[in-house]
Amino acid sequence: MDISRRKFSALLAASAGGVLMPRIGRAGLTGERKFLFVFCRGGWDTTYVFTPLLDHPSIIPEPGDELAMAAGIPFVHNNSRPSVTAFFEEYASRACVINGLEVRSVTHERCRQLVMTGSSSGGDDWPSLLASHSIDTRLIPHIVVAGPAYTARYTGSVVRVGDSGQLPDLLDGAAILNAELPVALPPPGVESLTDAFMAQRLASRAEQPDTSQRGRYLSQYAESLQRSDLLAPYTEQLDLTSKLGCRRDNVADAGIIFDMFELGLARCGMIEDNGSCSAGWDTHEGNRMQDWHYEELFASLSGIMAELDSRPGEYSDRLADEVTIVVFSEMGRHPLLNSKGGKEHWTYTSAMLLGAGVRGGQSLGGLDSNGLGLPIDLVTGAASSSGTALTSTSLGATLLAMGDMDPSEFLFDVQPISAALSL
């Protein structure tokens, strides 16, 4: 396998820091799947793209809306959203749309927690679970460039870059100086003695295992200190967060995560899409903004896919053969317009899976004439009155299965949507 100069340099730096990265040379160039999560904050209107309801007698479609089909996936085409059509024409064969997912709430924070963890009572989200169960030792198991994260047991697996790229400043200590706080830093000699004292105390604690919550926190603290030293060679890659005008550059944000995937530092990553000019997807007024949001989202998704396809992999020649992209929002929007030309919250939403491990060219589930989710046969993906009603836990079980994890260890009586999984 060819190794890029950047990857080779990074591997040398990591080796010097005492990190074993055994991925190069893995037999058969096989390895675990990685995941990029693209979260659309606020609740998108799935009828603009994923769930065509053009013949519904009570729903007024947008002017110019037409039913279109690409590689087996039906979607809504409109000349005002050319990037949507261009995306599906290029990538539908690698995409699986899952419709009619119920999150069983209409409040934002509760819905975010439900769609990401399957519960509203705490717990670890899907990327944190996947990252914490990586078969390899990774310095940044789950990297959050922007977007939500929920953790309980596996907090130590989540690393936030920060909306303005604060992580490099934290790693080299510049964050304290830049904060303009009334803090007097100790001279280097005193700081070295303090570091040595803390290392000794943590080492003594490690010799006497403590299974209490306090002991677990101390253990995670010790691991974080070690990781902060080992991450120092990568501050340049972690300092690439950028914005484009009034909107984040999602392709650049995804590029940070792809860097970490390529170098073997992370298994999962999260970025966030806040719509056109960061106006958010929560359109209680002026639902027409969904049109602008989808146009920019799908333009960025095409850019992300092109970037992914250009990258060498960690285990194989192509990073695209190792990465699944999950595009989702915490809720949908009511099928009918309100008096302000907007739409209220709706418990049914959609998600789109792209790339490795995905059986592409299909749209599973859907909405009935009342905008309610249709049950499906989990094996065939066909709508069935005797099938399974899809929920956020259905999505979670599917992602865990794609990550070679047993969903039953984390979810009670929930089966993955096996129709979405490649053979």
Stockholm file with secondary structure:
# STOCKHOLM 1.0

chainA/1-423         MDISRRKFSALLAASAGGVLMPRIGRAGLTGERKFLFVFCRGGWDTTYVFTPLLDHPSIIPEPGDELAMAAGIPFVHNNSRPSVTAFFEEYASRACVINGLEVRSVTHERCRQLVMTGSSSGGDDWPSLLASHSIDTRLIPHIVVAGPAYTARYTGSVVRVGDSGQLPDLLDGAAILNAELPVALPPPGVESLTDAFMAQRLASRAEQPDTSQRGRYLSQYAESLQRSDLLAPYTEQLDLTSKLGCRRDNVADAGIIFDMFELGLARCGMIEDNGSCSAGWDTHEGNRMQDWHYEELFASLSGIMAELDSRPGEYSDRLADEVTIVVFSEMGRHPLLNSKGGKEHWTYTSAMLLGAGVRGGQSLGGLDSNGLGLPIDLVTGAASSSGTALTSTSLGATLLAMGDMDPSEFLFDVQPISAALSL
#=GR chainA/1-423 SS CCCCHHHHHHHHHHHHTTCCCTTTTCGGGCCCCEEEEEEETTCCCGGGTTSCCTTCTTCCCCTTCEEEEETTEEEEECTTCHHHHHHHHHHGGGEEEEEEEECSCCSHHHHHHHHHHSCSSCCCCHHHHHHHTCSSCCSSSEEESSSCCCCSSCGGGEEECTTTTCHHHHHHTHHHHHTTCSCCCCCHHHHHHHHHHHHHHHHHHHHSCCCSHHHHHHHHHHHHHHHHHHTGGGTTGGGCCCEETTEECHHHHHHHHHHHHHTTSCSEEEEEECCGGGCCSCCSBCTTHHHHHHHHHHHHHHHHHHHHHTSCCSSSSCGGGTEEEEEEESCEECSSCCTTBCCCEESEEEEEEEETTBCCSEEECCBCTTSCBCCBCTTTCCBCTTSBCCBHHHHHHHHHHHTTCCGGGTSSSCCCCGGGBCC
#=GC SS_cons         CCCCHHHHHHHHHHHHTTCCCTTTTCGGGCCCCEEEEEEETTCCCGGGTTSCCTTCTTCCCCTTCEEEEETTEEEEECTTCHHHHHHHHHHGGGEEEEEEEECSCCSHHHHHHHHHHSCSSCCCCHHHHHHHTCSSCCSSSEEESSSCCCCSSCGGGEEECTTTTCHHHHHHTHHHHHTTCSCCCCCHHHHHHHHHHHHHHHHHHHHSCCCSHHHHHHHHHHHHHHHHHHTGGGTTGGGCCCEETTEECHHHHHHHHHHHHHTTSCSEEEEEECCGGGCCSCCSBCTTHHHHHHHHHHHHHHHHHHHHHTSCCSSSSCGGGTEEEEEEESCEECSSCCTTBCCCEESEEEEEEEETTBCCSEEECCBCTTSCBCCBCTTTCCBCTTSBCCBHHHHHHHHHHHTTCCGGGTSSSCCCCGGGBCC
//
